[in-house]
Amino acid sequence: EPEVTQTPSHQVTQMGQEVILRCVPISNHLYFYWYRQILGQKVEFLVSFYNNEISEKSEIFDDQFSVERPDGSNFTLKIRSTKLEDSAMYFCASSEARGITQYFGPGTRLLVL
Amino acid sequence: QQQVKQSPQSLIVQKGGISIINCAYENTAFDYFPWYQQFPGKGPALLIAIRPDVSEKKEGRFTISFNKSAKQFSLHIMDSQPGDSATYFCAAIRSGSARQLTFGSGTQLTVLP
């Protein structure tokens, strides 16, 4: 069964460093999302991406964040200068069409020291 | 107004019992209400979903009840099993959006053998 994959599974970084989280969505999917989950809190929407551009973003997704689909398979989230409060589990999700089921990856646990 | 409120935070049920998780929303622009199940170390996975023009949807042991006038919906797990032990999130999707999920805060369900 096709699945969304994410790498790395864990990432530890120093405050102020740049991190890139990688996702490989399901191959025929067209809509891509990033969510985050701070420990013990709910899952929060960050950004949606379709047709090589951001379709919607939350207030969390400020200028420190960027997304890219550098090739036909990868979807990345970059945090330019990490802050302590960026420590969270980051989930990538994809869907075949708008409004259809989103499939989530296993997440990347980011720890900013 | 974008929030989805979920209760209880945690729930302990005996095997064979009924688990009930409740959610409420304010934004009438929400037009799709999925429930996600998350096991430790995994991403959320779609369990069951309902549209507001339907008052109830049943899939196996899982039932969503929807009260449009009260802006409330609930998940009922009949004959709960230890394998159902997981975190459950209600969510909502707003019409006209990029179809991103707005999640509730989650309910940690433990089914005792």
Boltz contact constraints between the chains, C-beta under 6 A:
constraints:
  - contact:
      token1: [A, 42]
      token2: [B, 103]
      max_distance: 6.0
  - contact:
      token1: [A, 42]
      token2: [B, 105]
      max_distance: 6.0
  - contact:
      token1: [A, 42]
      token2: [B, 106]
      max_distance: 6.0
  - contact:
      token1: [A, 43]
      token2: [B, 103]
      max_distance: 6.0
  - contact:
      token1: [A, 45]
      token2: [B, 100]
      max_distance: 6.0
  - contact:
      token1: [A, 48]
      token2: [B, 98]
      max_distance: 6.0
  - contact:
      token1: [A, 48]
      token2: [B, 100]
      max_distance: 6.0
  - contact:
      token1: [A, 55]
      token2: [B, 98]
      max_distance: 6.0
  - contact:
      token1: [A, 56]
      token2: [B, 98]
      max_distance: 6.0
  - contact:
      token1: [A, 91]
      token2: [B, 43]
      max_distance: 6.0
  - contact:
      token1: [A, 98]
      token2: [B, 99]
      max_distance: 6.0
  - contact:
      token1: [A, 99]
      token2: [B, 99]
      max_distance: 6.0
  - contact:
      token1: [A, 101]
      token2: [B, 46]
      max_distance: 6.0
  - contact:
      token1: [A, 104]
      token2: [B, 43]
      max_distance: 6.0
  - contact:
      token1: [A, 104]
      token2: [B, 44]
      max_distance: 6.0
  - contact:
      token1: [A, 105]
      token2: [B, 43]
      max_distance: 6.0
  - contact:
      token1: [A, 106]
      token2: [B, 42]
      max_distance: 6.0
  - contact:
      token1: [A, 106]
      token2: [B, 43]
      max_distance: 6.0
  - contact:
      token1: [A, 107]
      token2: [B, 43]
      max_distance: 6.0
